[in-house]
Amino acid sequence: MDTWQCLQFLIPVPTSSDKLYHVKVLNGTHSPPSRSRFRITLRLRHGDARSAHKLCGCKTTCYVAAAMLLVYDCSLTLGMEIEFMWSSPWGFMKVLYMLQRYLPFCDSIFFCLTHQLAINIDPYGCHIVETIRGGLMVFGMILSEVILSLRAWAVWKRDLRLGVSLISLITLTTMAEIYVTRIFLRDLQFSTKPYPEFVGCFLTSANHIVYLDWVVLMIYEAVILVLMIIPGIASYRRGGNVDLYHVIYRDGIIMYIYLFALSIVNVVFMCALSTNYFAVISNVERVLHSLLTSRVVLHIRECIKRQQPSYTDGLTDLHVDLDASKPENRFRKRWRA
């Protein structure tokens, strides 16, 4: 006798009247009826249908908002990118920047909207799309963290012991992200369309373990934030280049506070709400993570070009003024706007 899977899900109904939908499921296959099969009948009221439509609309709105945010920011920084990145010689930092900057166009726009708006896509195709999307998101987030880690390492004058510690930390973070994401993607379950007019992938089950991805990032970002605050306070007391202080320390610390807060919100969403809301804010944070990291690199290069650097770190593209004793380089105790 065949074993049946009982799926509990909400099917949106396009009309205001009550409807009966008969759902037959046998391990994800559609076989001819037999006596061993059971028919699961779900009665859906108008309120349930309205809630399902609202959920679908909320997810689509957030996906489109994240995509538009990415496109809008790229349009704002296009001139800076052409001047400071596209026209510069190819190097390690430029490769990292290009990958982490433009990968969101794949995972947060193309694959995301395919997952949400595709008309003719089966459960297997949905799983493939989500697997590729999840892998690209993790890869892009790690690249952003590598850039920010190199930046923290540079303000510590490229200390060897700190460099080894950061390499170990980013390696452990990457392994944890891959492990958690692999479990999450493995446990994803999609079903066929509940009715012909249904658009996108029909998610029926997901593992809540994915929230650990954001917990790991929170821990890592907290460590980097501390590494930025310590030399930032010392630099403020010692004095130095005002503009450089703004770009490296003040802007960097504020950016990490934003990322940390977003990670907290993401974890709360995933722990408090159902699996259907998992990707609602994750996609927005993915875009913001790339956006803020890109801004940091561009602002540093802009600051370098405006001044005559006394020291330039080729690996991380950070200009560090080592001589704070000169009167023209003394740091004013009051920040400029």
C-alpha positions in Angstrom: 0.0 0.0 0.0 1.3 3.4 -0.9 2.0 5.9 1.8 0.4 9.3 1.5 1.8 12.7 2.5 -0.7 15.0 4.1 0.3 18.6 3.3 -1.2 21.5 5.2 -1.2 24.7 3.2 -3.4 27.6 2.3 -4.7 27.9 -1.3 -5.7 31.4 -2.5 -9.1 31.5 -4.0 -9.8 34.1 -6.7 -13.5 34.5 -5.9 -15.3 35.8 -2.9 -17.5 32.7 -2.5 -16.6 29.6 -0.6 -14.9 27.0 -2.8 -14.0 23.3 -2.4 -10.7 22.1 -3.8 -9.8 18.5 -4.0 -6.0 18.0 -3.6 -4.4 14.6 -4.4 -0.8 14.2 -3.5 1.3 11.0 -3.5 5.0 11.7 -2.9 4.9 14.6 -5.3 3.7 12.4 -8.3 0.4 12.2 -10.2 -0.6 8.6 -10.7 -4.0 7.0 -11.7 -6.4 6.8 -8.8 -6.5 3.6 -6.7 -8.2 2.4 -3.5 -5.0 3.1 -1.5 -5.3 6.8 -2.2 -7.1 9.4 -0.1 -8.6 12.6 -1.2 -7.9 15.6 1.0 -10.7 18.2 0.8 -9.9 21.7 1.9 -12.7 24.2 2.4 -11.4 27.8 2.0 -13.4 30.8 3.0 -13.0 34.2 1.5 -10.9 35.5 4.5 -8.4 32.7 3.9 -8.1 33.5 0.2 -7.7 37.1 1.0 -4.9 36.4 3.5 -3.1 34.2 0.9 -3.3 36.8 -1.8 -2.1 39.4 0.7 0.9 37.2 1.6 1.8 36.7 -2.1 1.4 40.4 -2.8 3.6 41.3 0.2 6.4 39.0 -1.0 6.3 40.3 -4.5 6.2 43.9 -3.3 9.3 43.3 -1.2 11.2 41.6 -4.0 10.4 44.4 -6.4 11.3 47.0 -3.8 14.7 45.4 -3.3 15.3 45.2 -7.0 14.4 48.8 -7.5 16.6 49.9 -4.6 19.6 48.1 -6.2 18.9 49.7 -9.6 18.4 53.1 -8.1 21.6 53.0 -6.1 23.6 51.8 -9.2 22.2 54.8 -11.1 23.3 57.1 -8.3 26.8 55.7 -8.1 27.4 55.0 -11.8 29.6 58.1 -12.3 31.8 57.1 -9.3 32.0 53.5 -10.4 33.1 54.5 -13.9 35.7 56.9 -12.5 37.1 54.9 -9.6 36.4 51.2 -10.5 35.8 50.5 -14.2 38.7 52.7 -15.3 41.2 51.4 -12.7 43.6 48.5 -13.4 42.4 45.1 -12.5 43.4 43.8 -9.1 42.2 41.7 -6.2 40.0 44.5 -4.7 38.5 45.3 -8.1 37.5 41.7 -8.7 36.0 41.4 -5.2 34.1 44.7 -5.7 32.7 43.7 -9.1 31.5 40.3 -7.9 29.8 41.5 -4.8 28.3 44.6 -6.5 26.7 42.9 -9.4 25.8 39.4 -8.1 22.6 40.8 -6.6 21.3 41.4 -10.1 21.3 37.6 -10.4 20.2 36.4 -7.0 18.0 39.3 -5.9 16.4 40.2 -9.2 16.5 37.4 -11.9 16.3 34.3 -9.8 14.1 35.9 -7.2 11.5 37.2 -9.6 11.7 33.9 -11.5 10.8 32.1 -8.2 7.9 34.5 -7.6 6.4 35.2 -11.0 7.2 32.2 -13.2 4.1 30.9 -14.9 5.2 27.4 -16.1 7.6 26.1 -13.5 7.4 22.7 -11.8 8.4 21.9 -8.2 11.8 20.5 -9.4 12.5 23.7 -11.3 11.6 25.7 -8.2 14.0 23.8 -6.1 16.8 24.3 -8.7 16.1 28.1 -8.9 16.1 28.4 -5.1 19.3 26.4 -4.7 21.1 28.6 -7.2 19.7 31.7 -5.6 20.7 30.6 -2.1 24.2 29.7 -3.2 24.7 33.0 -4.9 23.4 35.0 -1.9 25.8 33.3 0.5 28.7 33.7 -1.9 27.9 37.4 -2.4 27.5 38.1 1.3 30.8 36.4 2.1 32.6 38.5 -0.6 31.2 41.7 1.1 32.4 40.5 4.4 35.9 39.8 2.9 36.1 43.4 1.7 35.0 44.9 5.0 37.5 42.6 6.8 40.3 43.8 4.6 39.3 47.3 5.5 39.4 46.6 9.2 42.8 44.9 8.8 44.2 47.9 7.0 43.2 50.3 9.8 45.2 48.0 12.2 48.2 48.6 10.0 47.9 45.1 8.5 49.0 43.4 11.7 50.1 39.8 11.0 48.4 38.3 14.0 45.1 40.0 13.3 45.3 39.0 9.7 45.6 35.3 10.6 42.8 35.7 13.1 40.5 37.4 10.5 41.3 34.6 7.9 40.4 32.0 10.5 37.2 33.9 11.4 36.0 34.4 7.8 36.8 30.7 7.1 34.7 29.5 10.0 31.9 32.0 9.1 31.9 30.7 5.5 31.8 27.1 6.6 28.9 27.8 9.0 27.0 29.7 6.3 27.4 26.9 3.7 26.4 24.2 6.2 23.3 26.0 7.4 22.3 27.0 3.8 22.8 23.4 2.6 20.4 22.0 5.3 17.9 24.7 4.5 17.9 24.1 0.7 17.8 20.4 1.2 14.6 20.6 3.3 12.8 22.9 1.0 9.6 21.4 -0.4 7.5 22.7 -3.3 4.3 21.4 -4.6 2.4 21.7 -7.9 0.1 24.7 -8.6 -3.0 24.5 -6.4 -5.0 25.9 -9.3 -4.1 26.8 -12.9 -4.0 30.5 -12.4 -1.4 30.3 -9.6 1.8 32.1 -10.4 5.3 31.3 -9.1 6.6 28.5 -6.8 4.3 26.9 -4.3 6.3 26.5 -1.1 4.9 23.9 1.3 7.7 23.3 3.8 11.0 25.0 4.9 13.4 24.6 7.7 13.7 27.4 10.3 17.4 26.7 10.7 18.1 29.3 8.1 17.9 32.0 10.8 21.3 30.8 12.0 22.8 32.2 8.8 22.0 35.7 10.0 23.0 34.9 13.6 26.5 33.9 12.3 26.7 37.2 10.3 25.6 39.2 13.4 28.5 37.7 15.4 31.0 38.3 12.6 29.8 41.9 12.1 29.9 42.6 15.8 33.6 41.5 15.9 34.5 43.7 12.9 32.6 46.6 14.5 34.7 46.4 17.6 37.8 46.2 15.5 36.7 49.5 13.8 35.8 51.3 17.0 39.0 50.7 18.9 41.4 52.4 16.3 38.7 54.9 15.5 38.7 56.2 19.1 42.5 56.2 19.1 42.6 58.1 15.8 40.2 60.7 17.1 42.3 61.4 20.2 45.6 61.5 18.2 44.4 63.6 15.4 44.9 63.2 11.7 43.2 63.6 8.3 39.6 64.8 8.9 38.1 63.5 5.6 39.8 60.2 6.0 38.5 59.9 9.5 35.0 60.4 8.2 35.3 57.8 5.4 37.1 55.1 7.3 35.9 55.3 10.9 32.7 57.2 11.2 31.0 56.0 8.0 32.3 52.5 8.6 31.0 52.2 12.1 27.6 53.6 11.2 27.4 51.1 8.3 28.1 48.2 10.6 25.5 49.4 13.0 23.0 49.4 10.1 24.0 45.9 9.1 23.8 44.6 12.6 20.3 46.1 13.1 19.1 44.6 9.9 20.4 41.2 10.9 18.5 41.4 14.2 15.3 42.3 12.4 15.8 39.4 10.0 16.3 36.9 12.8 13.2 38.2 14.6 11.2 37.8 11.4 12.3 34.2 10.8 11.8 33.1 14.4 8.4 34.8 14.9 6.7 34.3 11.5 5.9 31.4 9.3 8.3 30.0 6.6 6.4 31.9 3.9 8.0 35.2 5.2 11.6 33.9 5.2 12.6 35.7 2.0 10.6 38.9 2.5 13.3 40.8 4.4 16.3 38.6 3.6 16.2 39.8 0.0 16.2 43.5 1.2 19.1 42.9 3.5 21.0 41.1 0.8 20.7 44.2 -1.4 21.6 46.6 1.4 24.6 44.5 2.3 26.0 44.8 -1.2 25.0 48.5 -1.5 26.6 49.6 1.7 29.8 47.7 1.1 30.1 49.2 -2.4 29.6 52.7 -1.0 32.4 52.2 1.5 34.9 51.2 -1.3 33.8 54.1 -3.6 34.0 56.7 -0.8 37.5 55.5 0.2 38.7 55.8 -3.4 37.1 59.2 -3.8 38.9 60.4 -0.6 42.2 59.1 -1.9 41.9 60.9 -5.2 41.0 64.3 -3.5 44.2 64.3 -1.5 47.9 63.6 -1.8 48.3 60.3 0.1 51.3 59.8 2.3 50.6 56.1 2.4 48.4 53.9 0.2 47.5 50.3 1.0 47.4 48.6 -2.4 45.6 45.6 -1.2 42.7 47.3 0.5 42.9 50.7 -1.3 43.0 52.6 2.0 44.9 55.8 2.4 46.4 56.1 5.8 48.1 59.4 6.9 50.9 58.3 9.1 52.1 61.7 10.0 49.5 63.4 12.2 52.0 65.9 13.6 51.9 68.3 10.6 49.7 71.4 11.4 47.8 71.0 8.1 46.9 67.4 9.0 45.9 68.0 12.6 42.5 66.6 13.3 39.9 69.2 14.3 38.0 68.1 17.4 34.7 69.0 15.8 33.5 66.9 12.8 32.7 68.6 9.6 29.4 67.8 8.0 
